[in-house]
Amino acid sequence: MPTDLIYPDDIDAQLNWPLGRASRLARAGKLPHYLLPDGAIRFRLDEVASLVRHVVPKTADPFETIQVCRPVTA
């Protein structure tokens, strides 16, 4: 077993996640984790960080046309 295991709260802090997200994702089977005999969850930061991607938000195109909807008058 690796010796560099860290707590779920540390994963949340390192990745700027809300508290509890790493534990929830681990229990859902979406993050690699280690389950200790007492049921506690631990992680290796490098294993989790390798799954996280940085996504750059799409910037607005200044030349994109905007359609304005006007209310229908009777």
VMD Tcl script that builds the backbone (N, CA, C; Angstrom):
set m [mol new atoms 222]
animate dup $m
set s [atomselect $m all]
$s set {name element resname resid chain x y z} {
  {N N MET 1 A 0.848 -1.185 0.000}
  {CA C MET 1 A 0.000 0.000 0.000}
  {C C MET 1 A 0.886 1.238 0.000}
  {N N PRO 2 A 0.528 2.242 -0.789}
  {CA C PRO 2 A 1.334 3.471 -0.833}
  {C C PRO 2 A 1.381 4.163 0.529}
  {N N THR 3 A 2.471 4.865 0.755}
  {CA C THR 3 A 2.625 5.578 2.025}
  {C C THR 3 A 2.275 7.053 1.902}
  {N N ASP 4 A 1.977 7.524 0.703}
  {CA C ASP 4 A 1.672 8.940 0.506}
  {C C ASP 4 A 0.169 9.191 0.363}
  {N N LEU 5 A -0.619 8.519 1.180}
  {CA C LEU 5 A -2.067 8.675 1.119}
  {C C LEU 5 A -2.503 9.934 1.859}
  {N N ILE 6 A -3.490 10.623 1.290}
  {CA C ILE 6 A -3.969 11.852 1.925}
  {C C ILE 6 A -5.484 11.777 2.136}
  {N N TYR 7 A -5.965 12.630 2.999}
  {CA C TYR 7 A -7.374 12.667 3.381}
  {C C TYR 7 A -8.242 13.266 2.272}
  {N N PRO 8 A -9.520 12.887 2.245}
  {CA C PRO 8 A -10.432 13.477 1.257}
  {C C PRO 8 A -10.508 15.004 1.342}
  {N N ASP 9 A -10.473 15.550 2.552}
  {CA C ASP 9 A -10.518 17.013 2.699}
  {C C ASP 9 A -9.313 17.678 2.043}
  {N N ASP 10 A -8.170 16.989 2.044}
  {CA C ASP 10 A -6.976 17.538 1.397}
  {C C ASP 10 A -7.137 17.560 -0.127}
  {N N ILE 11 A -7.777 16.536 -0.675}
  {CA C ILE 11 A -8.060 16.522 -2.119}
  {C C ILE 11 A -8.988 17.682 -2.461}
  {N N ASP 12 A -10.036 17.848 -1.651}
  {CA C ASP 12 A -10.972 18.952 -1.883}
  {C C ASP 12 A -10.244 20.294 -1.869}
  {N N ALA 13 A -9.348 20.477 -0.917}
  {CA C ALA 13 A -8.613 21.742 -0.806}
  {C C ALA 13 A -7.658 21.934 -1.986}
  {N N GLN 14 A -6.937 20.889 -2.365}
  {CA C GLN 14 A -5.970 20.990 -3.463}
  {C C GLN 14 A -6.650 21.330 -4.789}
  {N N LEU 15 A -7.840 20.784 -4.993}
  {CA C LEU 15 A -8.534 20.981 -6.267}
  {C C LEU 15 A -9.605 22.070 -6.193}
  {N N ASN 16 A -9.671 22.747 -5.049}
  {CA C ASN 16 A -10.637 23.831 -4.851}
  {C C ASN 16 A -12.073 23.343 -5.052}
  {N N TRP 17 A -12.363 22.169 -4.486}
  {CA C TRP 17 A -13.691 21.581 -4.539}
  {C C TRP 17 A -14.422 21.856 -3.237}
  {N N PRO 18 A -15.751 21.815 -3.253}
  {CA C PRO 18 A -16.497 21.919 -1.997}
  {C C PRO 18 A -16.172 20.715 -1.109}
  {N N LEU 19 A -16.189 20.932 0.199}
  {CA C LEU 19 A -15.891 19.840 1.129}
  {C C LEU 19 A -16.845 18.673 0.906}
  {N N GLY 20 A -16.286 17.482 0.855}
  {CA C GLY 20 A -17.080 16.271 0.700}
  {C C GLY 20 A -17.164 15.748 -0.718}
  {N N ARG 21 A -16.753 16.533 -1.703}
  {CA C ARG 21 A -16.879 16.093 -3.095}
  {C C ARG 21 A -15.993 14.879 -3.381}
  {N N ALA 22 A -14.757 14.892 -2.917}
  {CA C ALA 22 A -13.856 13.767 -3.188}
  {C C ALA 22 A -14.414 12.478 -2.596}
  {N N SER 23 A -14.933 12.537 -1.383}
  {CA C SER 23 A -15.516 11.343 -0.757}
  {C C SER 23 A -16.718 10.843 -1.541}
  {N N ARG 24 A -17.589 11.762 -1.947}
  {CA C ARG 24 A -18.777 11.363 -2.714}
  {C C ARG 24 A -18.390 10.717 -4.040}
  {N N LEU 25 A -17.418 11.304 -4.735}
  {CA C LEU 25 A -16.989 10.738 -6.015}
  {C C LEU 25 A -16.323 9.382 -5.833}
  {N N ALA 26 A -15.585 9.216 -4.749}
  {CA C ALA 26 A -14.945 7.926 -4.482}
  {C C ALA 26 A -15.993 6.854 -4.203}
  {N N ARG 27 A -16.964 7.183 -3.375}
  {CA C ARG 27 A -18.017 6.204 -3.050}
  {C C ARG 27 A -18.851 5.845 -4.280}
  {N N ALA 28 A -18.950 6.774 -5.223}
  {CA C ALA 28 A -19.683 6.516 -6.464}
  {C C ALA 28 A -18.830 5.759 -7.479}
  {N N GLY 29 A -17.560 5.504 -7.133}
  {CA C GLY 29 A -16.673 4.769 -8.025}
  {C C GLY 29 A -16.076 5.610 -9.133}
  {N N LYS 30 A -16.081 6.938 -8.969}
  {CA C LYS 30 A -15.591 7.818 -10.023}
  {C C LYS 30 A -14.193 8.357 -9.771}
  {N N LEU 31 A -13.628 8.117 -8.600}
  {CA C LEU 31 A -12.257 8.535 -8.292}
  {C C LEU 31 A -11.497 7.344 -7.728}
  {N N PRO 32 A -10.237 7.166 -8.140}
  {CA C PRO 32 A -9.433 6.094 -7.544}
  {C C PRO 32 A -9.162 6.425 -6.077}
  {N N HIS 33 A -9.318 5.436 -5.218}
  {CA C HIS 33 A -9.134 5.665 -3.791}
  {C C HIS 33 A -8.723 4.371 -3.103}
  {N N TYR 34 A -8.345 4.505 -1.856}
  {CA C TYR 34 A -7.965 3.369 -1.027}
  {C C TYR 34 A -8.924 3.333 0.147}
  {N N LEU 35 A -9.499 2.172 0.387}
  {CA C LEU 35 A -10.420 1.996 1.495}
  {C C LEU 35 A -9.662 1.317 2.630}
  {N N LEU 36 A -9.563 1.988 3.757}
  {CA C LEU 36 A -8.852 1.457 4.913}
  {C C LEU 36 A -9.736 0.471 5.661}
  {N N PRO 37 A -9.139 -0.397 6.506}
  {CA C PRO 37 A -9.929 -1.404 7.226}
  {C C PRO 37 A -11.067 -0.814 8.060}
  {N N ASP 38 A -10.898 0.402 8.539}
  {CA C ASP 38 A -11.965 1.011 9.345}
  {C C ASP 38 A -13.022 1.710 8.487}
  {N N GLY 39 A -12.913 1.613 7.157}
  {CA C GLY 39 A -13.881 2.215 6.252}
  {C C GLY 39 A -13.517 3.609 5.781}
  {N N ALA 40 A -12.425 4.162 6.300}
  {CA C ALA 40 A -12.000 5.505 5.894}
  {C C ALA 40 A -11.446 5.473 4.468}
  {N N ILE 41 A -11.611 6.572 3.774}
  {CA C ILE 41 A -11.142 6.704 2.393}
  {C C ILE 41 A -9.888 7.565 2.381}
  {N N ARG 42 A -8.911 7.145 1.579}
  {CA C ARG 42 A -7.698 7.935 1.367}
  {C C ARG 42 A -7.404 7.954 -0.128}
  {N N PHE 43 A -6.623 8.945 -0.536}
  {CA C PHE 43 A -6.299 9.144 -1.943}
  {C C PHE 43 A -4.812 9.360 -2.125}
  {N N ARG 44 A -4.366 9.180 -3.362}
  {CA C ARG 44 A -3.055 9.663 -3.792}
  {C C ARG 44 A -3.339 10.830 -4.722}
  {N N LEU 45 A -2.764 11.978 -4.401}
  {CA C LEU 45 A -3.038 13.193 -5.168}
  {C C LEU 45 A -2.696 13.019 -6.643}
  {N N ASP 46 A -1.590 12.358 -6.943}
  {CA C ASP 46 A -1.197 12.214 -8.351}
  {C C ASP 46 A -2.212 11.389 -9.140}
  {N N GLU 47 A -2.830 10.382 -8.513}
  {CA C GLU 47 A -3.831 9.573 -9.213}
  {C C GLU 47 A -5.094 10.383 -9.511}
  {N N VAL 48 A -5.505 11.187 -8.554}
  {CA C VAL 48 A -6.715 11.986 -8.748}
  {C C VAL 48 A -6.443 13.141 -9.708}
  {N N ALA 49 A -5.333 13.827 -9.524}
  {CA C ALA 49 A -5.015 14.988 -10.359}
  {C C ALA 49 A -4.860 14.595 -11.829}
  {N N SER 50 A -4.417 13.368 -12.093}
  {CA C SER 50 A -4.251 12.946 -13.489}
  {C C SER 50 A -5.595 12.808 -14.210}
  {N N LEU 51 A -6.683 12.717 -13.458}
  {CA C LEU 51 A -8.011 12.584 -14.063}
  {C C LEU 51 A -8.711 13.920 -14.271}
  {N N VAL 52 A -8.181 14.964 -13.673}
  {CA C VAL 52 A -8.832 16.271 -13.724}
  {C C VAL 52 A -8.268 17.067 -14.894}
  {N N ARG 53 A -9.158 17.633 -15.704}
  {CA C ARG 53 A -8.744 18.450 -16.839}
  {C C ARG 53 A -9.083 19.904 -16.564}
  {N N HIS 54 A -8.243 20.783 -17.058}
  {CA C HIS 54 A -8.538 22.211 -17.004}
  {C C HIS 54 A -9.276 22.574 -18.282}
  {N N VAL 55 A -10.448 23.122 -18.132}
  {CA C VAL 55 A -11.255 23.510 -19.285}
  {C C VAL 55 A -11.333 25.029 -19.312}
  {N N VAL 56 A -10.889 25.599 -20.410}
  {CA C VAL 56 A -10.927 27.052 -20.571}
  {C C VAL 56 A -12.312 27.434 -21.071}
  {N N PRO 57 A -12.977 28.351 -20.368}
  {CA C PRO 57 A -14.311 28.754 -20.821}
  {C C PRO 57 A -14.252 29.418 -22.191}
  {N N LYS 58 A -15.263 29.173 -22.980}
  {CA C LYS 58 A -15.343 29.780 -24.303}
  {C C LYS 58 A -15.620 31.269 -24.128}
  {N N THR 59 A -14.831 32.078 -24.792}
  {CA C THR 59 A -15.042 33.522 -24.712}
  {C C THR 59 A -16.102 33.933 -25.721}
  {N N ALA 60 A -16.786 34.983 -25.410}
  {CA C ALA 60 A -17.830 35.483 -26.305}
  {C C ALA 60 A -17.188 36.086 -27.550}
  {N N ASP 61 A -17.757 35.791 -28.674}
  {CA C ASP 61 A -17.292 36.345 -29.944}
  {C C ASP 61 A -17.888 37.742 -30.097}
  {N N PRO 62 A -17.054 38.792 -30.158}
  {CA C PRO 62 A -17.599 40.149 -30.237}
  {C C PRO 62 A -18.365 40.409 -31.528}
  {N N PHE 63 A -18.157 39.569 -32.553}
  {CA C PHE 63 A -18.830 39.768 -33.827}
  {C C PHE 63 A -20.059 38.873 -33.987}
  {N N GLU 64 A -20.364 38.103 -32.950}
  {CA C GLU 64 A -21.526 37.222 -33.006}
  {C C GLU 64 A -22.797 38.070 -32.928}
  {N N THR 65 A -23.759 37.741 -33.774}
  {CA C THR 65 A -25.002 38.520 -33.754}
  {C C THR 65 A -25.889 38.038 -32.618}
  {N N ILE 66 A -26.563 38.976 -32.024}
  {CA C ILE 66 A -27.474 38.668 -30.931}
  {C C ILE 66 A -28.880 38.936 -31.428}
  {N N GLN 67 A -29.738 37.947 -31.273}
  {CA C GLN 67 A -31.121 38.120 -31.687}
  {C C GLN 67 A -31.936 38.557 -30.478}
  {N N VAL 68 A -32.683 39.607 -30.665}
  {CA C VAL 68 A -33.524 40.117 -29.591}
  {C C VAL 68 A -34.948 39.659 -29.851}
  {N N CYS 69 A -35.543 39.044 -28.863}
  {CA C CYS 69 A -36.936 38.607 -28.989}
  {C C CYS 69 A -37.839 39.721 -28.489}
  {N N ARG 70 A -38.804 40.059 -29.296}
  {CA C ARG 70 A -39.762 41.090 -28.896}
  {C C ARG 70 A -41.099 40.419 -28.587}
  {N N PRO 71 A -41.807 40.937 -27.609}
  {CA C PRO 71 A -43.109 40.343 -27.293}
  {C C PRO 71 A -44.082 40.512 -28.462}
  {N N VAL 72 A -44.911 39.530 -28.626}
  {CA C VAL 72 A -45.918 39.572 -29.690}
  {C C VAL 72 A -47.063 40.457 -29.216}
  {N N THR 73 A -47.427 41.427 -30.047}
  {CA C THR 73 A -48.554 42.302 -29.693}
  {C C THR 73 A -49.773 41.895 -30.500}
  {N N ALA 74 A -50.915 41.948 -29.861}
  {CA C ALA 74 A -52.147 41.521 -30.534}
  {C C ALA 74 A -52.854 42.669 -31.183}
}
mol reanalyze $m
mol bondsrecalc $m
mol representation Tube
mol addrep $m
